[in-house]
Amino acid sequence: MQEKKNIMDYDTVALDEERNAVVIIDQTLLPGRTELIALKTAQEIWDAIYLLKVRGAPAIGVAAAMGIYVLSREIDTKDFEVFYKRFCEYKEFLDSARPTAVNLSWALRRMEKVAVKAGREEGKSVAAVKEILRLEAQNIREEDIRVCRRIGENGLALVKPGDGILTHCNAGQLATIKYGTATAPIYLGQERGYGFRVYADETRPLLQGARLTAYELHSAGVDVTLLCDNMSASVMAKGLVNAVFVGCDRVAANGDTANKIGTSVVAAVAKHYGVPLYVCAPTSTIDLETPTGAQIRIEERPGEEVTQMWYREPMAPEGIKVYNPAFDVTDHDLIEGIVTEYGVARAPYTESLQKMKQDALSATSGGGNE
């Protein structure tokens, strides 16, 4: 009898060369149903990102990189400039899917950069450029796994066995390729017998904490308790939480961070109760060109996500006005540290984040991805 697969056994994002498709877990169906879907067209890839079938900044970046490669294979020309014009049209279209997560534009710019270098600067054939794009997409995927594990190691050093950890939204394996960002210390601790007690906020209105974080942590054997969003103060007041780990979709130069709506509330409550809040963010999420959180463009989503999604019948008056921002900005003063693959950035963030980006640039220019 074939052993039933666990959600942790699936790739969040993968490349299917034979079908020329990006294969993802449709996260809108979890936890009730695990379904893999193949994305072959620009519209399918855009829809998957916008509709949160694939979500989480790192996973979006990987999906975008693989997506633009899949689309590049459909461009039928031997003229690089003709190829590049169509490539850029695809790039701009995909980049419009979600404005807040910086990894989307970061991955697409990185793919564009290698294409231009190979085709325009080095004069390689279009066929060779396509192969270079394939390799770069795979590199981005493999780097994500290494980066998340290193974030996990750096985050694990901030807590001790038996600690209570609270997290918001899903910055887990389902938001990356493996380990997650905010959950990476939890998974490494699980491997090493730390016995963490984890509290997962449900994360209204799309319930990423309930549907995804609680699901994947429970599947991995982690001691996890699900909370409604407005319960974080209660568990902190009881002394049950020793640290908060959250993910991030964009880090501004001053250390302000954009994460799923409700994160700033958790941060303010944690500050009140003296619980350190750590933002787990790969350096690809750090945007030094955005001075503060005030300049981060916050995506607004349909009001139906609040009024009727997940309900058999609408749970709000017909015609009611709805404000539904997907993210909020957590002020840097509320953040104890920003955990990256190169260490923990601390205030003043204008200096420490600059160093993290320099470390990342040095590693890349030196030929190493570690």
C-alpha positions in Angstrom: 0.0 0.0 0.0 1.4 3.4 -1.0 2.1 5.7 2.0 0.0 8.8 1.9 2.0 11.9 1.1 2.3 14.7 3.7 1.9 18.3 2.6 5.6 18.7 3.5 6.5 16.1 0.9 5.3 18.4 -2.0 7.3 21.1 -3.8 5.7 24.5 -3.3 6.9 25.5 -6.8 8.6 23.3 -9.4 9.5 23.4 -13.0 8.1 20.7 -15.4 10.3 20.8 -18.5 8.4 18.2 -20.4 5.1 20.2 -20.2 6.9 23.5 -20.2 5.0 24.6 -17.1 5.4 25.9 -13.6 3.8 23.4 -11.2 2.5 24.8 -7.9 0.4 23.7 -5.0 -2.9 25.5 -5.3 -2.9 27.0 -1.8 -6.4 28.4 -2.0 -7.7 24.8 -1.7 -5.7 23.9 1.5 -6.1 22.3 3.9 -9.1 20.5 2.6 -7.6 19.4 -0.7 -4.0 19.2 -2.0 -4.0 19.8 -5.8 -1.0 20.5 -8.0 -1.7 22.8 -11.0 0.4 23.4 -14.1 0.8 27.0 -15.2 1.7 27.4 -18.9 0.5 30.8 -20.1 1.2 34.4 -18.9 -2.4 34.8 -17.7 -2.3 31.5 -15.7 0.9 32.6 -14.0 -0.4 36.1 -13.3 -3.7 34.7 -12.0 -1.9 32.2 -9.7 0.1 35.0 -8.1 -2.7 37.5 -7.8 -5.3 35.0 -6.5 -2.7 33.6 -4.0 -2.6 30.1 -5.4 1.1 30.7 -4.9 2.0 33.2 -2.2 4.7 34.2 0.2 7.5 36.6 -1.1 10.2 33.9 -1.7 7.8 31.5 -3.4 6.4 34.3 -5.6 9.9 35.1 -6.6 10.7 31.5 -7.6 7.4 31.2 -9.5 8.1 34.4 -11.4 11.6 33.3 -12.3 10.4 29.9 -13.5 7.3 31.5 -15.2 9.3 34.0 -17.2 11.6 31.1 -18.4 8.5 29.0 -19.4 7.2 32.0 -21.3 10.5 32.7 -23.0 10.5 29.2 -24.5 7.4 30.2 -26.4 9.0 33.2 -28.1 9.8 31.9 -31.6 12.6 34.0 -33.0 16.4 33.9 -33.5 16.7 37.7 -33.2 17.7 38.6 -29.7 16.2 42.1 -29.8 12.8 40.7 -31.0 13.1 38.1 -28.2 14.0 40.7 -25.6 11.1 43.0 -26.6 8.6 40.1 -26.0 10.5 39.0 -22.9 10.0 42.5 -21.4 6.3 42.5 -22.2 5.9 39.3 -20.2 8.1 40.7 -17.4 6.1 43.8 -17.0 2.8 41.9 -17.1 3.9 39.4 -14.4 5.3 42.2 -12.3 1.9 43.8 -12.1 0.3 40.9 -10.3 1.2 41.9 -6.7 2.9 45.3 -6.0 3.9 44.9 -2.3 6.1 41.8 -2.4 9.5 43.0 -3.6 10.7 39.4 -4.5 8.4 39.4 -7.5 10.2 42.4 -9.2 13.5 41.3 -7.8 13.4 37.9 -9.5 12.1 39.2 -12.8 14.9 41.9 -12.9 17.5 39.2 -12.1 16.2 37.1 -15.0 16.2 40.1 -17.3 19.8 40.9 -16.3 21.2 37.5 -17.2 19.3 37.6 -20.5 20.7 41.0 -21.5 24.2 40.0 -20.4 24.1 36.8 -22.5 22.2 38.0 -25.5 23.2 41.7 -26.0 26.6 41.9 -24.3 28.0 38.5 -25.1 26.2 37.9 -28.4 24.9 34.5 -27.5 22.1 32.9 -29.5 18.5 33.1 -28.4 18.6 29.3 -27.7 21.6 29.8 -25.5 19.9 32.7 -23.7 16.9 30.5 -23.0 19.1 27.8 -21.4 20.8 30.5 -19.3 17.4 31.6 -18.1 16.5 28.0 -17.1 19.7 27.7 -15.1 19.1 31.1 -13.4 15.5 30.1 -12.4 16.9 26.9 -10.9 19.6 28.9 -9.1 17.0 31.1 -7.6 15.1 28.1 -6.4 18.1 26.4 -4.9 19.3 29.6 -3.3 15.9 30.0 -1.6 16.4 26.7 0.2 19.9 27.6 1.4 18.8 31.1 2.4 15.9 29.9 4.4 18.0 27.3 6.3 20.5 30.0 7.2 17.7 32.3 8.4 16.6 29.3 10.5 20.0 28.9 12.0 20.3 32.6 12.8 16.8 32.7 14.2 17.3 29.6 16.3 20.2 31.3 18.1 17.6 33.9 19.5 15.5 31.4 21.4 16.0 28.4 23.7 14.4 25.0 24.0 10.9 24.9 25.4 10.1 28.5 24.3 6.7 29.7 23.2 6.8 31.3 19.8 4.0 33.2 18.1 3.7 33.7 14.4 1.3 35.5 12.1 0.2 34.7 8.5 2.2 32.0 6.7 5.9 32.5 6.3 6.4 28.7 6.3 7.4 26.1 3.8 4.3 26.9 1.7 5.6 30.5 1.3 9.1 29.3 0.2 10.6 26.2 -1.3 11.7 24.6 2.0 11.8 25.6 5.7 10.1 28.9 5.3 11.5 32.1 6.8 9.6 32.8 10.1 9.1 29.0 10.5 12.7 28.0 9.7 13.9 28.3 13.3 10.8 26.3 14.4 11.6 23.5 11.9 15.3 23.4 12.8 14.3 23.3 16.5 11.9 20.5 15.8 14.7 18.5 14.1 16.9 19.1 17.2 14.4 18.4 19.9 13.8 21.9 21.2 10.2 21.3 21.9 8.8 24.7 21.0 5.2 25.6 21.7 4.0 27.5 18.7 1.0 29.8 18.6 -0.4 30.5 15.1 -2.6 33.5 14.5 -5.5 32.6 12.1 -4.8 35.8 10.0 -8.0 37.2 8.8 -9.4 37.6 6.2 -7.7 34.9 4.1 -6.8 32.7 7.1 -3.2 31.9 6.0 -2.4 31.1 9.6 -5.3 28.7 10.1 -5.3 27.1 6.7 -1.5 27.0 6.0 0.7 27.6 9.0 -1.3 25.5 11.5 -1.7 22.9 8.8 2.0 22.5 7.8 3.3 22.8 11.4 0.8 20.2 12.6 1.7 17.9 9.7 5.4 18.2 10.7 4.6 17.2 14.3 5.2 20.6 15.8 3.2 21.5 19.0 1.0 24.2 17.5 -2.0 26.0 18.9 -4.3 28.0 16.6 -5.4 31.5 17.8 -7.9 34.0 16.6 -6.0 37.2 15.6 -7.3 39.2 18.7 -6.0 36.6 21.1 -2.3 37.4 20.9 -2.4 39.8 23.9 -4.0 37.2 26.0 -1.3 34.6 25.5 1.4 37.2 25.9 -0.1 38.5 29.1 0.0 34.9 30.5 3.7 34.7 29.7 3.2 31.9 27.2 5.1 33.7 24.4 8.9 34.2 24.5 9.4 35.5 21.0 7.4 36.4 17.9 8.7 35.4 14.5 7.0 36.9 11.4 7.9 37.0 7.7 8.1 40.0 5.5 7.2 41.1 1.9 9.4 44.2 1.8 11.9 45.9 4.2 12.4 49.6 3.8 15.9 51.1 4.3 15.0 52.4 7.8 13.8 49.0 8.9 10.1 49.5 8.5 8.6 46.2 7.2 5.5 45.3 5.2 3.9 42.1 6.2 0.4 40.5 6.2 -2.3 42.8 7.6 -2.4 42.5 11.4 1.4 42.2 11.9 1.7 45.7 13.2 -0.9 45.0 15.8 1.0 41.9 17.0 4.2 44.0 17.1 2.6 46.7 19.2 1.2 44.2 21.6 4.6 42.4 21.8 6.3 45.7 22.6 3.8 46.3 25.4 4.5 42.9 27.0 8.2 43.0 26.5 8.2 40.1 24.0 10.9 40.5 21.2 9.5 40.5 17.7 11.8 39.3 14.9 11.2 39.8 11.2 12.7 37.0 9.1 13.6 38.3 5.7 16.0 37.2 3.0 18.2 40.0 1.8 16.3 39.9 -1.5 13.4 41.4 0.4 15.4 44.4 1.6 14.6 47.4 -0.6 17.1 50.1 0.1 15.5 52.3 -2.6 12.4 52.7 -0.4 13.4 55.0 2.4 10.6 54.2 4.9 7.5 52.2 5.2 5.4 55.2 4.2 6.6 54.7 0.6 5.6 51.1 0.4 2.7 50.6 -2.0 0.1 48.5 -0.1 -2.1 46.2 -2.2 -5.8 46.5 -1.6 -7.9 43.5 -2.3 -11.6 42.8 -3.0 -14.1 43.5 -0.1 -15.7 40.1 -0.7 -12.7 38.5 1.0 -14.0 40.1 4.2 -17.7 39.9 3.8 -18.4 36.5 2.3 -15.3 34.3 1.6 -15.3 31.2 3.7 -19.0 31.7 4.7 -22.0 29.8 3.3 -23.8 33.1 3.2 -22.5 36.7 3.3 -21.7 37.7 6.9 -22.0 41.5 6.5 -24.8 43.9 5.4 -25.3 44.1 1.6 -23.6 47.2 0.2 -21.4 47.8 3.3 -18.1 49.6 2.6 -15.0 47.4 3.1 -11.4 48.4 3.6 -9.2 45.4 2.8 -5.5 46.2 2.7 -3.5 43.0 2.2 -0.5 44.3 4.3 0.3 46.8 7.0 3.6 48.4 7.9 5.4 47.6 11.1 7.4 50.5 12.4 11.1 49.7 12.9 10.9 50.8 16.6 8.7 47.8 17.3 11.2 45.3 15.7 13.9 43.7 17.9 15.8 42.4 14.9 15.6 41.5 11.2 16.9 38.0 10.7 18.6 37.5 7.4 20.8 34.8 5.9 23.8 36.9 6.8 22.9 37.5 10.4 20.5 39.6 12.5 20.2 43.3 11.6 19.5 45.5 14.6 19.0 49.2 15.0 20.1 51.5 13.6 18.7 49.7 10.6 19.9 52.2 8.1 23.4 51.0 8.8 22.8 47.3 9.5 20.6 46.6 6.5 23.1 48.4 4.2 25.7 46.0 5.5 23.5 43.0 4.9 22.9 44.0 1.3 26.7 44.6 0.8 27.4 41.1 2.2 24.9 39.6 -0.2 26.4 41.6 -3.1 29.9 40.4 -2.1 28.8 36.8 -2.0 27.2 37.0 -5.5 30.1 38.9 -7.1 32.6 36.5 -5.5 30.9 33.6 -7.2 29.4 32.1 -4.1 25.8 31.7 -3.3 26.2 30.6 0.3 
